[in-house]
């Protein structure tokens, strides 16, 4: 199939992009890297009357630390998350997850904002932003606002973005020297969507876990925080007993979908295996 005929706009600023969208009476889509939208257009899963190309808007670029927050412009490409020293230092979960995203050609073109706005529950970056308590900066006709990641991801491919609004930047509390991070996922082949994935960020100034953040992907309709597993670790040493309790607590956190290819029980088992593997590696490193 081929995409339907559409109008094309290439604004030079966020304000112009909002205007271009509004002029299409809401029958428009923003496009940047196009790694998800272009296939959807070709299959006519989406058929907007206008594409608003935001790939050249300078306001949507840039990586910087501002008042204790790492600010990532929405047009930050996947490969930049892998390579940029500020990301490695202040948002290490994103740097650890980046090599697992699809393949190099896609990482060279795909944007962080596009991945977050799509909100695929099997995508790596939305889950890691959830783990790091990120905030999404959104601009629309009514002005700008910041939405915590926990409120941003609402349901399968549904977010807090209203029609016409544009995701401008991602703000992440900068990680400190006491943070320890790990990420892994299980997929049939490298680059395939994960059957289950997990990212962990622990605050451990000594040998006791002061704070735990655990987020899982591909185990629900949205990325999920594993709050019960986190609670099983806080205030304890990272030892085999606390790790087993965290793994067991995942049953209270996750309710994976049941499908013919991957039963729910298997996804939960894989999530437990991943969490044990990650926490075990962090305990050895400590």
C-alpha positions in Angstrom: 0.0 0.0 0.0 1.0 3.6 -0.3 0.2 6.6 1.9 -2.7 8.8 0.9 -1.9 12.2 -0.6 -1.2 14.8 2.1 -0.2 18.4 2.5 3.3 19.1 3.8 4.5 21.9 6.1 8.1 22.6 7.3 7.9 25.1 10.1 11.0 26.8 11.5 9.8 27.3 15.0 7.6 25.6 17.6 5.0 28.4 17.2 4.9 27.9 13.5 4.5 24.2 14.0 1.5 24.7 16.3 -0.1 27.1 13.7 0.5 24.6 10.9 -1.2 21.9 12.8 -4.2 24.1 13.8 -4.7 25.2 10.2 -5.3 21.6 9.2 -8.3 21.6 11.6 -6.6 18.9 13.6 -6.2 16.5 10.7 -2.4 16.5 10.9 0.5 14.6 12.3 3.9 15.8 13.5 6.9 14.0 11.9 10.6 14.1 12.9 12.6 10.9 12.5 9.6 9.1 11.0 10.7 5.6 12.2 7.2 4.8 13.4 5.0 7.2 11.5 6.3 6.4 8.0 5.4 2.7 8.1 2.0 3.6 9.6 1.4 6.0 6.7 2.4 3.3 4.2 -0.1 0.9 5.7 -2.7 3.6 6.1 -3.0 3.0 9.8 -2.7 6.7 9.9 -3.8 9.0 7.1 -3.5 12.7 8.1 -4.3 15.4 5.6 -1.1 17.3 6.6 2.3 16.3 7.8 4.1 18.9 9.9 7.8 18.3 9.7 9.5 19.4 12.9 12.9 17.9 12.2 14.6 21.2 11.6 13.3 23.2 14.6 16.4 24.3 16.6 14.3 24.8 19.8 13.7 21.0 19.9 17.4 20.1 20.0 20.1 20.3 22.7 21.3 18.3 25.7 22.2 20.3 28.8 22.2 20.3 32.6 20.0 23.0 34.1 19.5 23.5 37.8 20.0 19.8 38.7 17.9 18.5 35.7 19.2 17.0 32.5 17.2 18.6 29.6 17.0 16.5 26.4 15.4 18.2 23.4 12.7 16.1 21.8 14.7 15.8 18.6 17.6 14.1 20.5 18.4 11.0 18.4 18.7 7.5 19.8 22.4 7.4 18.9 23.1 10.6 20.9 21.6 9.0 24.0 24.2 6.2 23.5 27.2 8.5 22.9 26.7 11.8 24.7 28.8 12.1 28.0 26.1 14.1 29.8 23.6 11.3 29.2 26.0 8.7 30.5 26.7 10.8 33.6 23.3 12.1 34.5 20.8 9.7 32.9 22.7 6.4 32.7 19.6 4.2 32.3 19.0 5.9 28.9 22.6 5.3 27.9 22.4 1.6 29.0 19.1 1.0 27.1 20.1 2.8 23.9 22.1 -0.1 22.3 19.1 -2.4 22.7 16.9 -0.1 20.6 16.3 -1.7 17.1 19.3 -1.4 14.8 21.9 1.2 14.0 20.0 2.6 11.0 17.0 3.3 13.1 19.0 4.6 16.1 20.6 7.1 13.7 17.2 8.6 12.6 14.8 7.9 15.5 14.2 10.6 18.0 13.6 10.4 21.8 10.5 12.5 21.5 9.0 10.3 18.8 9.5 7.2 20.9 8.0 8.8 24.0 5.0 10.3 22.1 4.3 6.9 20.5 4.3 5.3 23.9 4.9 1.7 22.7 4.8 -0.4 25.9 7.7 -2.5 24.5 9.9 0.5 23.9 13.0 1.0 26.0 13.1 4.8 26.5 9.6 5.4 27.9 10.2 2.8 30.6 13.6 4.2 31.6 12.1 7.8 31.7 9.5 6.4 34.1 12.2 4.8 36.3 14.1 8.1 36.5 11.0 10.2 37.4 11.3 12.3 34.2 9.0 15.1 33.3 7.7 15.8 29.8 7.7 19.4 28.6 4.6 19.9 26.4 3.7 23.0 24.4 0.3 23.7 22.8 -2.1 26.4 21.9 -2.9 27.0 25.6 0.7 27.3 26.6 3.4 25.1 28.1 3.2 22.5 30.9 5.3 19.7 32.4 3.8 16.3 33.0 5.5 13.6 35.2 6.2 10.4 33.4 3.8 8.5 35.8 0.9 10.7 34.5 2.1 10.9 30.9 1.7 7.2 29.9 -2.0 6.5 30.2 -2.8 3.4 28.2 -1.8 1.5 25.1 -0.4 4.1 22.8 -2.2 6.8 24.8 -0.5 9.7 26.5 -1.3 13.0 28.1 -0.6 14.8 24.8 -3.7 16.6 23.6 -4.4 17.0 19.8 -2.1 19.7 18.4 0.2 19.7 21.4 3.9 19.1 20.8 6.4 17.3 23.0 9.3 19.8 23.3 11.8 18.3 25.8 12.4 15.7 28.5 13.6 16.7 31.9 15.4 14.1 34.1 16.6 14.6 37.7 20.4 14.4 37.3 21.8 11.2 38.8 24.4 11.5 41.5 27.5 9.5 42.5 25.4 7.3 44.8 23.2 6.0 42.0 23.8 2.6 40.5 22.1 1.5 37.3 21.5 -1.6 35.2 19.4 -2.5 32.2 18.7 -5.7 30.2 16.0 -7.2 28.1 15.1 -10.5 26.5 14.2 -10.7 22.8 14.1 -13.5 20.3 16.7 -11.7 18.2 18.9 -8.6 18.7 16.9 -5.6 17.6 13.5 -7.3 17.9 10.9 -6.0 20.3 11.6 -7.3 23.8 9.6 -10.1 25.3 10.4 -8.4 28.6 12.8 -5.7 29.7 13.9 -4.1 33.0 15.8 -1.1 34.2 17.0 -0.6 37.8 18.3 2.5 39.5 19.4 2.2 43.1 20.6 4.8 45.5 23.3 3.2 47.7 25.7 5.5 49.4 26.9 2.5 51.4 25.7 -1.1 51.5 22.1 -0.3 52.3 19.5 0.5 49.5 18.2 4.0 50.3 16.0 4.3 47.2 15.0 1.8 44.5 13.5 2.6 41.1 12.5 -0.4 38.9 10.7 -0.1 35.6 9.6 -2.8 33.2 8.7 -2.8 29.6 6.7 -5.2 27.3 4.7 -6.6 30.3 1.6 -4.4 30.2 -0.2 -1.8 28.1 2.2 0.9 29.4 5.7 1.0 30.9 5.3 0.0 34.5 7.0 0.9 37.8 7.5 -2.1 40.0 6.6 -0.4 43.3 6.3 -3.6 45.4 9.6 -4.9 44.2 11.2 -1.5 45.0 9.7 -1.6 48.6 11.2 -5.1 49.1 14.7 -3.6 48.6 14.6 -0.3 50.4 16.3 -0.3 53.8 18.0 -3.7 53.1 21.3 -4.9 52.0 21.4 -6.1 48.4 21.8 -9.8 49.2 20.3 -13.0 47.8 17.4 -12.8 50.3 16.3 -9.3 49.4 16.7 -10.1 45.7 14.4 -13.1 46.0 11.9 -11.0 47.8 12.0 -8.3 45.1 11.6 -11.0 42.4 8.6 -12.5 44.2 7.0 -9.0 44.6 6.8 -8.6 40.9 3.7 -10.7 40.9 2.0 -7.7 42.7 3.4 -5.2 40.2 2.9 -6.8 36.8 -0.2 -8.2 35.0 1.2 -9.1 31.6 -1.1 -9.6 28.6 -1.8 -13.1 27.7 -1.4 -13.9 24.0 -0.8 -17.0 21.8 2.9 -16.3 21.2 4.0 -15.3 24.8 1.7 -16.3 27.6 1.4 -14.0 30.6 3.1 -16.4 32.9 6.2 -16.5 30.7 6.4 -12.7 30.5 6.3 -12.5 34.3 8.9 -15.3 34.6 11.2 -13.4 32.2 10.7 -10.2 34.2 11.7 -12.0 37.3 14.8 -13.6 35.7 15.9 -10.2 34.4 15.4 -8.5 37.8 17.4 -11.2 39.5 20.1 -11.0 36.9 20.4 -7.2 37.2 20.3 -7.0 41.0 22.7 -9.9 41.3 25.2 -8.1 39.0 24.8 -4.9 41.0 25.4 -6.8 44.3 28.6 -8.3 42.9 29.8 -4.9 41.6 29.2 -3.4 45.1 
